[in-house]
Amino acid sequence: MITVLFACVHNAGRSQMAAAWFNALANPAKARATSAGTHPGSHVHASVVEAMREAGIDVAGARPQRLTDALASQAQWLITMGCGEACPVVPGVKREDWPIDDPATLPIARVREIRDEIRTRVEAFLERERL
C-alpha cells in the first residue's frame, strides 16, 4: 500500500482537495492519501467545501492537522503545495512540489479552477505511478 501525503501551509484548501481527489480516483487496494499543514487552520475553507461538493466530493468533515516528521515518515510520497522550507525532508520519502495558488481568500470561480487543476495533477500522478 502506497501512502501519499499532501502538504500545504494551513491544510485548509489545496492539500485537502488533493487528498480528497486522490482517494476518490486511486485504486484503494494500491494507494491512499492523507493531508497536513505546517501551520494548520481551524477548519477547511468554506469555498473549498463548496467547490468540492459541486464536484461530488464531501470534505465538510475534514479537519486540518499538523504536518510532523513522524507523519511524513509514514508516507512514500510527500507532495507539497506552498509550504517551501517549512515542509520536512524525510530520507526515503519521495518529494514533489506543485506550485498551486492558495484558495483561502480567492473568489469561488478561482477556487473551482484550482480544484480542477489539482484534479488534473492528481490524475497525471496516478497514471505516472500506476496507482
N, C-alpha and C positions, 0 to 999 in steps of 0.2 A: 504494500500500500504506500503510495507516494503522498506526502503531505506538502502542500504549498501554503506558505504564509504570506499574505498580502499586508503590507505595512504602509501607513501614511502618518501624518502628524497627529491628527485628532481621532482617527478611527471612527469618524462620523460621516464619511462620504465615500471617497474613492475606494479605499480598501474594503469597506463594507459591500459596495456594489460589485467589486471584483470577486470577492469570496462567494457572494450570492450567485453571480453568473457562473463561476467555476463549478459550484456544487450543483447547479441546475443543468449544466451542459456536459460535465465529465462523466465517464463511466464510474459509477460508485464502487465497483469492485476493484478499480485500479487506483483511484485518487480521491482526495478530499482537500478542501481548503478551509482555512481559518483566517482571521484578520486581527490586527492590533495597531496601536498608535504609540508614538514616542511620548506624547502628551495627550492622553485620551480625553475626549469631551465627555459631557454628561449624558448625551443622547445622540442618536443618529439624526442628522438634519431632516427636517420635515419635507423639504423639497426632494431629498434623496428617497425618502419613504414613498412619496407621491410618484416620482418618476419610475421607480422600480415597480410599484403597484400597477402602473399603466402598462408595464411590460409583462405583467403576470407573476411577479415575484414579490413575496411579502418579506420585508426586512423590518417591519414595525417592532418586532420583538427583539431585534438585535441590540446588544449593549456594547459600547466601546470598552476595550480592555487595553491594558498597558503592554507594550512590547518589551519583553525581557530577554536576556541572553538565554535563559532556560527555555522559554517558549520558542525562540528562534532555533535553538539546537535540536528541537524535536522535528523540524521540517527538513525536507530535502531541497526545497527551493524557498528563497526569500525574494519576493518581488516588491520593490519599494516604489513609492509614488510621492516624492516631495519631502522625504524626511532626511535626505542627504547624509551628512556625517553622524547624525544622531541615531541612525539605524545601525545595529550591531553588525560586525563582520564576524561570522562564525566559521571556523575551519570545517571543511567538509560540506558546507551548505552552499549550493549554487545560488548566485545572486544576479538579479536583473533589475534595471531601473526603467520605469515607464514614466516619462515626463507628461503628466496629465494635470490640467488645472484643478485647483481646489474648488469644489462647487459651493462652499459654505455660504457665500454672500451673492451668488450669481442668480440671475432670473431663471425661472423654471425651464424656459426654452433652451438655455445654455446647459442646464443640468441634464436635460434629455440628450443633448449632443454628447456630453461627457459619458452618460450611461451607454450610449450606442458605441462610442469609441472604446470604452472598456470592454464591452461585449466582443467587439471585433478583435481586440488584443487577446482576450481570453480564448476565443475560438482559434486564433492563429497559434497560441501557445499549446493548446490541447492537440492540435493537428501536428505541430512540430515534435512534441514529446510523445505522441501516440497515446494519449490518455482519453 
